[in-house]
């Protein structure tokens, strides 16, 4: 295999398309803490946080490689293109480098990175594997993809843990939880067959959607605690609410997937509106991923289709 192919394989082990929502919440955390310099704070901290989260995505692929092979997806590890041992070493290495950077910058940032790693291990790695359990999976998504990601962006402005951090992060935490619940609905049959106790498997479709709507309404409630910056999250929340109500009235997998994708999109637009250069990152990731998956596996991915 040519060196350039190996490099791209390891880049896409990090699953760049899944990192877009991570960067969105990260940037919104930075925005609420106060604008900081792109090159001195946002870029380096965002880069190492990307490596940390990417290492957790690799852990996930290592754990799910057998089922991924059966489902013919996430080919790099499941189909042996990247050897398991090499993927494990790579994941541990980038997680370690990220933690060293974070603690070097500040104890607050180190704590955020450390807690992110812990929640990711609890979520993805045996014997914990909380992603297969209804309530723990929801809570860890809210904490990890919501609060701690927001806190990483918040910490770039040298802000410490405070009441304001918890207040400003609350709408995003609840939104992440609601979107996560939507992503569990299309996989309910497969999860049931593999004995995963996700929210719709254990409690049913109706309760899952109602809980998601409660979380969205909680976003509205928490916005009123803002002293400034409420306009950032208000419109995305309003748009999300329409599609969540539509999902309740039209209970299909396609509608659930559409709702999840649009929820991510609305928050991403909010971040892009404040950081114009974020659009360049999204374009590079989107079209770079389409090129890689088409050339490597003849797949049309990512796609806007609700499939």
N, C-alpha and C positions, 0 to 999 in steps of 0.2 A: 504494500500500500504506500502511495506517495505521501511525503511529509505533509503536504497541504491538505490532503484528505484526512489525515489523522488529526490535524489541528481543527478542521471543521467538525469532525466527529465529536471532539471533546467540547467544543463550543456549544453544540446542539444537545449534548448531554445535560447542559444546564437548563434546557427548555426555555429559550428566550421569549417565546410568546406568552408563557405563564408569568414571566417577570414583568410584563407591562403593568398589570394591576399592582404589583409590588412597588414599582417606581411611582405609580399614580398616588398611592397612599403616602409613600415616602415624601414626595414633593409637596403634597398638601400639608403634611406635618411641618415641613420646612417653611411653607408659606405662613402658617399660623404662628410659628415661633418668631417670625421676622425674616425678611429676605437676607440671604447670605451670598457670599461670592461663589460663583460657579466653580472656578478652577481650584480655589483654596479649600472649600468645604463641601459643596454639594457633590462634585464629581468624585473626589477620592472616597468619601464616605459611602456614597451611592454605589461606587464600583465594588468596594469590599463587602458591602451588605448584599449586593448581587451575588458575589461569590459564595457568601454564607448560605443564602437561600437556595442557590443553585446546588450546593452540596447536599442540601436536604432533599431536593428533587432527585438527585442521584441515588440517595438512600432509598427513596420511594421506588425507583425503578429496579434497584437491586432486590428489594423485598418482593416486588410484584413480577419478577421476570418470567416466572412460569405461566402465570395467568396472562401476561402480556403476549407471550408466545402463542398461547391458545387463541387469543383474541386478535392476533396478527397486528399488533400496534407497538409503538415505542421500540423500534427495531434494534436500536444501537446496542443495548445490553441483552435484550431478550433473544435476539438472533445471533449473538456472539460476535458482532462486529467490533465491539469494544469488550475485551475480556473482563470477567467479573472482578478479578483481583486488581487489575489496573484501574478499573472504575472506582473501586473501594479506596485504593491509595490516593487517587486524584481527589476524591471527595474529602477524605480526611485532611489532605494537604491544604486545600483551599479553605476549608473551615478553620484550620489552625492558623493560617496566615491572616485570615479575617479577624479572628479573635485577638491576635497580637497587635494588629493595627488599631483595633477599637480601644483596647486597654492603654495603648500608647497615647491615644488622643485624649481620653478622659475616662475616669472610673464610671461615669454615668453611661457613656457610650459602650464601654466594655460590659456593663451590666445588661444593657439592652441587647447586645449581640449574644451574650451568654445565655440569657433567658430565651432568646429566639432559637438558639441551638437546642436548648433543653426541650422546648415545646415541639420543635420539629422532630426530635428523636422520639418523644412520647407519641407523636402522631404517626410516624412512619416505620418505626423499627420494632421488631420483636424483642422481648415478649410483650411490650406494651401495645403497640399497633392500635391506638385509640381511634384511628380514622375509620375503623370498622364498627365503632360503637356510637350510638345515636347522640347522646348528650355530650360525652367527652369530645367527640369530633366537632360538634358545633362550638363548644366553648374554646377549644384549642384554635379553631379558625378565627374566632373573634379576638382571642388574645394574640395569636401569632401574626396572622395576615392583617389584622386590624390594629390593635393597640400598639404592639411592639414595633410594627413597621412604621406607624405614625410617629412613635417615640424616637425611632432612629432618625427620621427627618427632623423632628423637633430638636434633637440633640446637636444637629449640625450648627445651630445658632447658639451653642454653648448654654442651652437652657437645661435646667435640672428637672427632676420629677417634682411636680407641683400640682396644685388644684387645677390650674389652668390647663395643664397637659391632659388631665382626665376629662375636663369639660369639653375641650376642643376636639378630643379624639372620639368622644362618645357617638356622634352621628355616624362617623366612618366605621366604628366598631360594629354598630347595629346594622349598617348597610352591608358590610362584609358578611355578617351572619345570614342576612336575608338572601343575598346572592348565593352563598354556599348552599343553602337549603334547596334553591332552585336547581343547582347542578347535580344534586343527588337524585332527582326525580327521573331523568331519562335512563339511569342505570339500575332502576329498581329490580327488574327481572333478573339481570345478571348477578346483582348483589344478593338477591334472595337465593339463587342457585348455589352461590359460593358461601352461603351462611353468614354474610355480612349483615350486621344489625344497624344499618343506617336509619336515619329518621323516617323516611317513607316506608321502609321495610318493616320497622318495628311498630310505628304508630299510624301508618296509613298516609295516603296522598293528601286527603282533606286536611288533617291536622297539620301536616308539614306546610301546606300553603297558608293556612290561617296563622301559623306561628311566624312565617315569613312576613306576612302583612302586619302583624303586631310589631315586629322589629322595625319595619318601615315607618309605621306610625310613631314608634319610639324615636326614630330619627327626627321627625317633625318636632316632637316635644323637646328633645335635647337642644335643638337649634335655638330655642328661645332663651337659653342660658348664656348664649354668646353675648359678649360685650362689643365685639367687632368681628367682621369676617363672615357673618351669617350668610351673606349673599353668595359666598363660594359654594355652599352645600345646599342652599334652599332650592334652586331650580333643578339640580340633579335629583333631589329627593322628590320633588313634585312630579317630574317626568317618570321616575321609577314607580311611584304610587299608581299611576294610571295602568302601567303594564302588569303590576302585581294584582290589581283588581281584575284586570282582563284575564289573568291566569286563573283566578278563582272562578270566574264565570265560564272559562273555556279550558277545562282540565285536560291538556294533552302534553305529551313529551316535547313536541315541537314548540309549544307555547312556553313551557318551562325553560327550554334552552334559549329561546328568544329573549325571555325576561332576564336571564342571567347575563347574556351577552350585552344587552342594552344597558343593564345596570352598570356594568364595567365601563361601557362606552360613555355614559353620561358623566361619571366621575373622571374619566380620562380627559374629556373635553374641558372639565373644570380645571384640571391641572394644566392642560395645554394653554388655556386662556391666560394663565398667570406666567407660564414659562414657555415662550414660543418655540424655543429650541427642542422642547420635548417632542414636538411633532416630527422633527428629523429622526430622532431615535425610533419612534414608532414606525415610520416609513422604512427605515433600514431593516428593522426587525421583521416587519411584515413581508416585504418583498425578498429579503434575504432568506427567510424561512421558506417562502414559496419556491425560490430557486433551489435551495438545498433539498427539500423533500421531493421536488419534481425530478431533479437530476439523480438523486441517490436512490429513491424508492418509487418513482413515477406516481407520486401522490399529489393531489391538489389540496395542499395544506399550507397555511391556514386558509379558511374559507368563511365567507359570511353566510353560507347556507346553514339552516337550522337542522343539521343532520347529526 
